[in-house]
Amino acid sequence: MAASASKSGPADNPKTEADPGSNAIKDPDDWTTGEEKMTGAQASYLKTLSEEAGEEFDPGLTKADASRRIDELQSKTGRGR
């Protein structure tokens, strides 16, 4: 049976592409949900990074602020790059 033309192949999967598209990386200032409380995943990773960097963890950050702090601590610790 021939593959359907509407079926997408591995090259069409944004999860496997090195650069999945222009909206994959957005400035936190442009996020529509940036002022919401940070996610659990952000909090967990930020706590780990804070401990490794010897910095204080702030549990009250917004999603956007947490993202910026994660970037800052990744640079400091060398993690995630």
Number of C-alpha atoms within 10 A of each C-alpha: 3 4 8 7 7 6 7 10 9 9 9 11 10 12 10 10 11 7 11 13 9 7 8 9 9 9 12 16 12 9 12 9 13 17 14 13 17 21 12 9 9 19 21 13 13 24 18 15 25 20 13 14 15 11 11 11 15 13 14 11 18 18 20 21 18 23 19 15 19 22 16 13 22 18 13 13 14 11 12 10 7
